């Protein structure tokens, strides 16, 4: 579980590795990604980086969760840096 820097959105994965975002202000849960291996907020921002299988997924504006940019990668993401 990770809270964004503004404290208004929570990222979490269930036991089936489904990634969700919970908007605390609106009290709404939204599914973002299946088979999520890694997820993290980019430090000091509302940008989200996650990995599923062979894709690196980036939400540059988490307020628009349908707009995700995907990059094919090999290997596993372990951490991110700003």
MOPAC internal coordinates of N, CA, C and O (Angstrom, degrees):
PM7 1SCF
backbone

  N    0.0000 0     0.00 0     0.00 0    0    0    0
  C    1.4443 1     0.00 0     0.00 0    1    0    0
  C    1.5166 1   109.59 1     0.00 0    2    1    0
  O    1.2310 1   121.30 1   -43.57 1    3    2    1
  N    1.3199 1   115.12 1   136.43 1    3    2    1
  C    1.4574 1   120.05 1   178.49 1    5    3    2
  C    1.5181 1   109.66 1  -141.75 1    6    5    3
  O    1.2310 1   121.11 1   -46.80 1    7    6    5
  N    1.3138 1   115.47 1   133.20 1    7    6    5
  C    1.4539 1   123.23 1   177.17 1    9    7    6
  C    1.5244 1   108.90 1   -97.90 1   10    9    7
  O    1.2310 1   120.16 1   -39.83 1   11   10    9
  N    1.3358 1   117.30 1   140.17 1   11   10    9
  C    1.4610 1   119.49 1   179.17 1   13   11   10
  C    1.5286 1   110.34 1   -70.69 1   14   13   11
  O    1.2310 1   119.67 1   -15.51 1   15   14   13
  N    1.3418 1   118.23 1   164.49 1   15   14   13
  C    1.4709 1   120.75 1  -177.70 1   17   15   14
  C    1.5250 1   113.73 1   -57.56 1   18   17   15
  O    1.2310 1   119.76 1   148.16 1   19   18   17
  N    1.3243 1   118.07 1   -31.84 1   19   18   17
  C    1.4624 1   121.01 1   179.71 1   21   19   18
  C    1.5182 1   113.30 1   -81.08 1   22   21   19
  O    1.2310 1   120.19 1   170.05 1   23   22   21
  N    1.3345 1   117.24 1    -9.95 1   23   22   21
  C    1.4550 1   122.00 1   178.31 1   25   23   22
  C    1.5146 1   114.67 1    73.66 1   26   25   23
  O    1.2310 1   120.14 1  -158.06 1   27   26   25
  N    1.3375 1   117.33 1    21.94 1   27   26   25
  C    1.4630 1   119.43 1  -177.45 1   29   27   26
  C    1.5287 1   113.84 1  -109.79 1   30   29   27
  O    1.2310 1   120.18 1   167.45 1   31   30   29
  N    1.3433 1   117.26 1   -12.55 1   31   30   29
  C    1.4622 1   120.67 1  -178.35 1   33   31   30
  C    1.5229 1   110.20 1  -134.55 1   34   33   31
  O    1.2310 1   121.42 1   -39.84 1   35   34   33
  N    1.3230 1   114.89 1   140.16 1   35   34   33
  C    1.4533 1   122.17 1  -178.12 1   37   35   34
  C    1.5216 1   109.07 1  -120.89 1   38   37   35
  O    1.2310 1   120.30 1   -50.50 1   39   38   37
  N    1.3235 1   117.03 1   129.50 1   39   38   37
  C    1.4692 1   122.32 1   174.14 1   41   39   38
  C    1.5160 1   108.03 1  -101.65 1   42   41   39
  O    1.2310 1   120.54 1   -43.63 1   43   42   41
  N    1.3406 1   116.57 1   136.37 1   43   42   41
  C    1.4656 1   119.91 1   175.39 1   45   43   42
  C    1.5196 1   110.00 1  -153.48 1   46   45   43
  O    1.2310 1   121.51 1   -22.99 1   47   46   45
  N    1.3448 1   114.71 1   157.01 1   47   46   45
  C    1.4641 1   121.81 1   176.91 1   49   47   46
  C    1.5156 1   108.92 1  -116.99 1   50   49   47
  O    1.2310 1   120.75 1   -37.28 1   51   50   49
  N    1.3274 1   116.18 1   142.72 1   51   50   49
  C    1.4557 1   118.98 1   174.74 1   53   51   50
  C    1.5290 1   109.37 1   -88.59 1   54   53   51
  O    1.2310 1   120.08 1     1.99 1   55   54   53
  N    1.3208 1   117.45 1  -178.01 1   55   54   53
  C    1.4682 1   120.14 1  -175.97 1   57   55   54
  C    1.5262 1   112.77 1   -69.35 1   58   57   55
  O    1.2310 1   120.02 1   165.84 1   59   58   57
  N    1.3403 1   117.56 1   -14.16 1   59   58   57
  C    1.4688 1   121.27 1   175.84 1   61   59   58
  C    1.5216 1   112.03 1   -94.23 1   62   61   59
  O    1.2310 1   120.53 1  -169.24 1   63   62   61
  N    1.3440 1   116.60 1    10.76 1   63   62   61
  C    1.4670 1   124.57 1   178.17 1   65   63   62
  C    1.5255 1   113.04 1    66.20 1   66   65   63
  O    1.2310 1   120.50 1  -151.44 1   67   66   65
  N    1.3181 1   116.64 1    28.56 1   67   66   65
  C    1.4600 1   122.02 1   172.98 1   69   67   66
  C    1.5245 1   107.00 1   -85.34 1   70   69   67
  O    1.2310 1   120.23 1   -51.06 1   71   70   69
  N    1.3397 1   117.17 1   128.94 1   71   70   69
  C    1.4599 1   121.93 1  -179.79 1   73   71   70
  C    1.5198 1   109.95 1   -92.63 1   74   73   71
  O    1.2310 1   121.21 1   -48.12 1   75   74   73
  N    1.3339 1   115.29 1   131.88 1   75   74   73
  C    1.4585 1   122.34 1   178.70 1   77   75   74
  C    1.5205 1   109.93 1  -126.68 1   78   77   75
  O    1.2310 1   121.76 1   -26.15 1   79   78   77
  N    1.3282 1   114.24 1   153.85 1   79   78   77
  C    1.4535 1   120.81 1   169.98 1   81   79   78
  C    1.5257 1   106.48 1  -120.56 1   82   81   79
  O    1.2310 1   121.14 1   -48.83 1   83   82   81
  N    1.3319 1   115.43 1   131.17 1   83   82   81
  C    1.4584 1   120.72 1   176.66 1   85   83   82
  C    1.5196 1   108.12 1  -111.90 1   86   85   83
  O    1.2310 1   120.76 1   -58.47 1   87   86   85
  N    1.3415 1   116.15 1   121.53 1   87   86   85
  C    1.4489 1   122.06 1   178.22 1   89   87   86
  C    1.5270 1   107.39 1   -88.60 1   90   89   87
  O    1.2310 1   120.40 1   -68.80 1   91   90   89
  N    1.3244 1   116.85 1   111.20 1   91   90   89
  C    1.4546 1   121.45 1  -175.37 1   93   91   90
  C    1.5222 1   112.62 1   -67.56 1   94   93   91
  O    1.2310 1   120.05 1   145.13 1   95   94   93
  N    1.3228 1   117.50 1   -34.87 1   95   94   93
  C    1.4655 1   120.59 1  -179.34 1   97   95   94
  C    1.5245 1   111.28 1   -68.72 1   98   97   95
  O    1.2310 1   120.66 1   134.82 1   99   98   97
  N    1.3262 1   116.34 1   -45.18 1   99   98   97
  C    1.4624 1   121.20 1  -178.47 1  101   99   98
  C    1.5233 1   112.95 1   -88.63 1  102  101   99
  O    1.2310 1   120.08 1   167.21 1  103  102  101
  N    1.3267 1   117.45 1   -12.79 1  103  102  101
  C    1.4631 1   124.71 1  -176.41 1  105  103  102
  C    1.5293 1   110.92 1    54.90 1  106  105  103
  O    1.2310 1   121.44 1  -129.84 1  107  106  105
  N    1.3520 1   114.85 1    50.16 1  107  106  105
  C    1.4537 1   121.78 1   179.37 1  109  107  106
  C    1.5199 1   110.18 1  -126.29 1  110  109  107
  O    1.2310 1   121.23 1   -40.77 1  111  110  109
  N    1.3334 1   115.25 1   139.23 1  111  110  109
  C    1.4644 1   121.98 1   176.99 1  113  111  110
  C    1.5215 1   108.37 1  -106.11 1  114  113  111
  O    1.2310 1   121.02 1   -41.57 1  115  114  113
  N    1.3400 1   115.65 1   138.43 1  115  114  113
  C    1.4580 1   120.84 1   178.93 1  117  115  114
  C    1.5172 1   109.93 1  -135.13 1  118  117  115
  O    1.2310 1   120.70 1   -45.73 1  119  118  117
  N    1.3157 1   116.27 1   134.27 1  119  118  117
  C    1.4611 1   121.92 1   176.07 1  121  119  118
  C    1.5225 1   109.21 1   -77.48 1  122  121  119
  O    1.2310 1   120.72 1   -46.81 1  123  122  121
  N    1.3392 1   116.23 1   133.19 1  123  122  121
  C    1.4608 1   120.84 1  -179.51 1  125  123  122
  C    1.5230 1   113.73 1  -110.42 1  126  125  123
  O    1.2310 1   120.13 1   141.54 1  127  126  125
  N    1.3490 1   117.35 1   -38.46 1  127  126  125
  C    1.4630 1   119.06 1  -169.11 1  129  127  126
  C    1.5217 1   110.85 1  -158.61 1  130  129  127
  O    1.2310 1   120.82 1   -38.67 1  131  130  129
  N    1.3498 1   116.04 1   141.33 1  131  130  129
  C    1.4678 1   121.80 1   173.75 1  133  131  130
  C    1.5262 1   109.88 1   -92.98 1  134  133  131
  O    1.2310 1   120.22 1   -25.60 1  135  134  133
  N    1.3144 1   117.18 1   154.40 1  135  134  133
  C    1.4766 1   123.88 1   175.34 1  137  135  134
  C    1.5244 1   112.64 1    53.76 1  138  137  135
  O    1.2310 1   120.28 1  -135.19 1  139  138  137
  N    1.2940 1   117.06 1    44.81 1  139  138  137
  C    1.4625 1   121.88 1  -176.56 1  141  139  138
  C    1.5283 1   110.62 1   -76.49 1  142  141  139
  O    1.2310 1   120.82 1   -60.46 1  143  142  141
  N    1.3346 1   116.03 1   119.54 1  143  142  141
  C    1.4667 1   121.94 1   178.84 1  145  143  142
  C    1.5227 1   111.94 1   -91.36 1  146  145  143
  O    1.2310 1   120.51 1   147.04 1  147  146  145
  N    1.3313 1   116.62 1   -32.96 1  147  146  145
  C    1.4633 1   122.45 1  -174.61 1  149  147  146
  C    1.5160 1   108.48 1  -146.62 1  150  149  147
  O    1.2310 1   120.61 1   -37.82 1  151  150  149
  N    1.3341 1   116.44 1   142.18 1  151  150  149
  C    1.4614 1   120.69 1   173.84 1  153  151  150
  C    1.5249 1   108.89 1  -150.63 1  154  153  151
  O    1.2310 1   121.17 1   -37.39 1  155  154  153
  N    1.3326 1   115.37 1   142.61 1  155  154  153
  C    1.4618 1   119.95 1   177.95 1  157  155  154
  C    1.5241 1   109.96 1  -161.47 1  158  157  155
  O    1.2310 1   121.16 1   -32.79 1  159  158  157
  N    1.3232 1   115.39 1   147.21 1  159  158  157
  C    1.4593 1   120.61 1   168.18 1  161  159  158
  C    1.5230 1   107.15 1   -77.01 1  162  161  159
  O    1.2310 1   119.60 1   -39.47 1  163  162  161
  N    1.3138 1   118.37 1   140.53 1  163  162  161
  C    1.4564 1   121.06 1   170.77 1  165  163  162
  C    1.5260 1   105.62 1   -68.89 1  166  165  163
  O    1.2310 1   119.58 1   -49.26 1  167  166  165
  N    1.3421 1   118.40 1   130.74 1  167  166  165
  C    1.4688 1   120.79 1  -175.83 1  169  167  166
  C    1.5344 1   112.92 1   -51.13 1  170  169  167
  O    1.2310 1   121.47 1   -44.41 1  171  170  169
  N    1.3087 1   114.80 1   135.59 1  171  170  169
  C    1.4747 1   123.85 1   177.45 1  173  171  170
  C    1.5200 1   113.82 1    58.94 1  174  173  171
  O    1.2310 1   120.09 1  -144.75 1  175  174  173
  N    1.3420 1   117.44 1    35.25 1  175  174  173
  C    1.4629 1   120.65 1   178.16 1  177  175  174
  C    1.5255 1   109.52 1  -153.44 1  178  177  175
  O    1.2310 1   120.90 1    -6.68 1  179  178  177
  N    1.3235 1   115.89 1   173.32 1  179  178  177
  C    1.4641 1   121.69 1   174.31 1  181  179  178
  C    1.5246 1   110.95 1  -104.98 1  182  181  179
  O    1.2310 1   120.42 1  -152.53 1  183  182  181
  N    1.3287 1   116.81 1    27.47 1  183  182  181
  C    1.4598 1   122.86 1   176.20 1  185  183  182
  C    1.5279 1   107.82 1   -91.74 1  186  185  183
  O    1.2310 1   120.82 1   -44.31 1  187  186  185
  N    1.3389 1   116.03 1   135.69 1  187  186  185
  C    1.4694 1   121.78 1  -179.79 1  189  187  186
  C    1.5151 1   109.43 1  -114.36 1  190  189  187
  O    1.2310 1   121.03 1   -43.50 1  191  190  189
  N    1.3361 1   115.63 1   136.50 1  191  190  189
  C    1.4641 1   122.60 1   175.31 1  193  191  190
  C    1.5210 1   107.49 1  -121.35 1  194  193  191
  O    1.2310 1   120.76 1   -49.18 1  195  194  193
  N    1.3308 1   116.16 1   130.82 1  195  194  193
  C    1.4622 1   120.72 1   179.43 1  197  195  194
  C    1.5212 1   109.64 1  -142.57 1  198  197  195
  O    1.2310 1   121.02 1   -19.34 1  199  198  197
  N    1.3324 1   115.65 1   160.66 1  199  198  197
  C    1.4639 1   120.67 1   177.56 1  201  199  198
  C    1.5113 1   109.27 1  -127.12 1  202  201  199
  O    1.2310 1   121.16 1   -45.59 1  203  202  201
  N    1.3373 1   115.39 1   134.41 1  203  202  201
  C    1.4552 1   120.87 1   168.09 1  205  203  202
  C    1.5201 1   107.68 1  -132.54 1  206  205  203
  O    1.2310 1   121.09 1   -53.28 1  207  206  205
  N    1.2821 1   115.51 1   126.72 1  207  206  205
  C    1.4630 1   122.08 1  -178.26 1  209  207  206
  C    1.5215 1   111.02 1    47.57 1  210  209  207
  O    1.2310 1   119.18 1    69.89 1  211  210  209
  N    1.3219 1   119.18 1  -110.11 1  211  210  209
  C    1.4671 1   120.85 1  -175.52 1  213  211  210
  C    1.5253 1   112.27 1  -109.26 1  214  213  211
  O    1.2310 1   120.00 1  -154.85 1  215  214  213
  N    1.3258 1   117.61 1    25.15 1  215  214  213
  C    1.4628 1   120.90 1  -179.28 1  217  215  214
  C    1.5159 1   111.57 1  -124.27 1  218  217  215
  O    1.2310 1   121.43 1   -41.99 1  219  218  217
  N    1.3120 1   114.88 1   138.01 1  219  218  217
  C    1.4567 1   121.54 1   169.75 1  221  219  218
  C    1.5244 1   105.24 1   -99.68 1  222  221  219
  O    1.2310 1   120.49 1   -57.55 1  223  222  221
  N    1.3206 1   116.66 1   122.45 1  223  222  221
  C    1.4609 1   122.47 1  -175.57 1  225  223  222
  C    1.5255 1   108.93 1  -110.66 1  226  225  223
  O    1.2310 1   120.83 1   -49.05 1  227  226  225
  N    1.3279 1   116.01 1   130.95 1  227  226  225
  C    1.4630 1   120.98 1  -177.97 1  229  227  226
  C    1.5235 1   108.99 1  -127.22 1  230  229  227
  O    1.2310 1   121.27 1   -53.42 1  231  230  229
  N    1.3222 1   115.18 1   126.58 1  231  230  229
  C    1.4570 1   121.85 1   173.04 1  233  231  230
  C    1.5222 1   106.02 1  -105.62 1  234  233  231
  O    1.2310 1   120.58 1   -76.52 1  235  234  233
  N    1.3325 1   116.51 1   103.48 1  235  234  233
  C    1.4601 1   120.95 1  -179.36 1  237  235  234
  C    1.5232 1   110.96 1   -74.74 1  238  237  235
  O    1.2310 1   120.43 1   155.20 1  239  238  237
  N    1.3148 1   116.78 1   -24.80 1  239  238  237
  C    1.4596 1   122.06 1   174.81 1  241  239  238
  C    1.5227 1   107.25 1  -133.76 1  242  241  239
  O    1.2310 1   120.17 1   -82.76 1  243  242  241
  N    1.3061 1   117.28 1    97.24 1  243  242  241
  C    1.4605 1   121.10 1  -176.49 1  245  243  242
  C    1.5232 1   111.43 1   -67.05 1  246  245  243
  O    1.2310 1   120.04 1   165.65 1  247  246  245
  N    1.3300 1   117.53 1   -14.35 1  247  246  245
  C    1.4624 1   120.08 1   174.70 1  249  247  246
  C    1.5298 1   111.47 1   -70.45 1  250  249  247
  O    1.2310 1   120.68 1   166.41 1  251  250  249
  N    1.3284 1   116.31 1   -13.59 1  251  250  249
  C    1.4657 1   122.41 1   174.62 1  253  251  250
  C    1.5344 1   108.01 1  -122.36 1  254  253  251
  O    1.2310 1   120.24 1  -105.37 1  255  254  253
  N    1.3380 1   117.15 1    74.63 1  255  254  253
  C    1.4689 1   120.53 1  -172.63 1  257  255  254
  C    1.5260 1   114.94 1   -64.56 1  258  257  255
  O    1.2310 1   119.87 1   163.59 1  259  258  257
  N    1.3310 1   117.85 1   -16.41 1  259  258  257
  C    1.4593 1   119.90 1   177.55 1  261  259  258
  C    1.5253 1   112.21 1   -77.56 1  262  261  259
  O    1.2310 1   120.14 1   165.01 1  263  262  261
  N    1.3120 1   117.33 1   -14.99 1  263  262  261
  C    1.4606 1   122.11 1  -179.47 1  265  263  262
  C    1.5246 1   109.44 1   -97.48 1  266  265  263
  O    1.2310 1   121.42 1   -93.00 1  267  266  265
  N    1.3204 1   114.89 1    87.00 1  267  266  265
  C    1.4606 1   121.36 1  -179.90 1  269  267  266
  C    1.5249 1   108.50 1  -112.78 1  270  269  267
  O    1.2310 1   120.79 1   -40.38 1  271  270  269
  N    1.3262 1   116.09 1   139.62 1  271  270  269
  C    1.4598 1   122.04 1   175.82 1  273  271  270
  C    1.5225 1   107.70 1  -103.40 1  274  273  271
  O    1.2310 1   120.49 1   -52.18 1  275  274  273
  N    1.3384 1   116.66 1   127.82 1  275  274  273
  C    1.4671 1   121.02 1  -177.32 1  277  275  274
  C    1.5222 1   110.60 1  -114.69 1  278  277  275
  O    1.2310 1   121.77 1   -42.94 1  279  278  277
  N    1.3280 1   114.21 1   137.06 1  279  278  277
  C    1.4609 1   122.29 1   176.60 1  281  279  278
  C    1.5191 1   107.89 1  -124.73 1  282  281  279
  O    1.2310 1   119.92 1   -48.50 1  283  282  281
  N    1.3259 1   117.76 1   131.50 1  283  282  281
  C    1.4600 1   120.46 1   175.40 1  285  283  282
  C    1.5160 1   109.28 1   -74.97 1  286  285  283
  O    1.2310 1   120.71 1   -46.43 1  287  286  285
  N    1.3302 1   116.25 1   133.57 1  287  286  285
  C    1.4579 1   121.40 1   180.00 1  289  287  286
  C    1.5202 1   109.83 1  -136.76 1  290  289  287
  O    1.2310 1   121.08 1   -14.34 1  291  290  289
  N    1.3239 1   115.53 1   165.66 1  291  290  289
  C    1.4642 1   122.36 1   172.55 1  293  291  290
  C    1.5057 1   107.48 1  -116.79 1  294  293  291
  O    1.2310 1   119.73 1   -38.92 1  295  294  293
  N    1.3132 1   118.11 1   141.08 1  295  294  293
  C    1.4540 1   121.58 1   179.45 1  297  295  294
  C    1.5138 1   111.28 1    93.12 1  298  297  295
  O    1.2310 1   121.48 1     9.06 1  299  298  297
  N    1.3328 1   114.77 1  -170.94 1  299  298  297
  C    1.4594 1   121.50 1  -176.77 1  301  299  298
  C    1.5176 1   111.30 1  -118.43 1  302  301  299
  O    1.2310 1   120.81 1   -42.26 1  303  302  301
  N    1.3133 1   116.05 1   137.74 1  303  302  301
  C    1.4710 1   121.48 1   175.38 1  305  303  302
  C    1.5203 1   107.93 1   -77.24 1  306  305  303
  O    1.2310 1   120.38 1   -46.31 1  307  306  305
  N    1.3261 1   116.88 1   133.69 1  307  306  305
  C    1.4576 1   121.32 1   178.86 1  309  307  306
  C    1.5170 1   112.69 1  -112.31 1  310  309  307
  O    1.2310 1   120.28 1   149.37 1  311  310  309
  N    1.3354 1   117.07 1   -30.63 1  311  310  309
  C    1.4506 1   120.87 1   178.13 1  313  311  310
  C    1.5286 1   109.21 1  -162.58 1  314  313  311
  O    1.2310 1   120.95 1   -11.84 1  315  314  313
  N    1.3204 1   115.80 1   168.16 1  315  314  313
  C    1.4528 1   120.74 1   176.76 1  317  315  314
  C    1.5127 1   109.55 1  -131.54 1  318  317  315
  O    1.2310 1   121.04 1   -22.25 1  319  318  317
  N    1.3233 1   115.61 1   157.75 1  319  318  317
  C    1.4553 1   121.93 1   176.39 1  321  319  318
  C    1.5098 1   108.09 1  -130.78 1  322  321  319
  O    1.2310 1   121.13 1   -30.13 1  323  322  321
  N    1.3006 1   115.44 1   149.87 1  323  322  321
  C    1.4558 1   118.86 1   176.72 1  325  323  322
  C    1.5080 1   109.17 1   -87.31 1  326  325  323
  O    1.2310 1   120.10 1   180.00 1  327  326  325

